[in-house]
Amino acid sequence: MDVVAADSPRRSNMFRVIIYLLLTVVAISVLRSIVGIFLKGVAQAMKAGSGAPGAPRASNQVPLTGELKKDPVCGTYIAAASSIKETVAGETIHFCSAQCRDKYVATMAH
């Protein structure tokens, strides 16, 4: 009988540890869900705020639609709306960067 009596507090302590571990896991899961929902809401609010109608477009944004033009120097296709334009002999040429435009103009000068 002494063995059973001594084993009972040990089982009781082990049971408490298991319960505490399970409660900790549940608490962490709930906390992660709450933080995830909050961050998702913040991200959506930021996204909605940046794309407001009538808001000026950032200069580094590439348009998602529109006609593509090929840069004659490097061969990159660039949206006509965001390209760097140069008129040469009455023709508008589109460039992806100022460097490509400068190279083209330098070769045309020779």
Helices and strands as residue ranges (DSSP letters): H 2-50, E 68-70, E 77-79, G 80-82, E 84-88, E 91-95, H 98-109
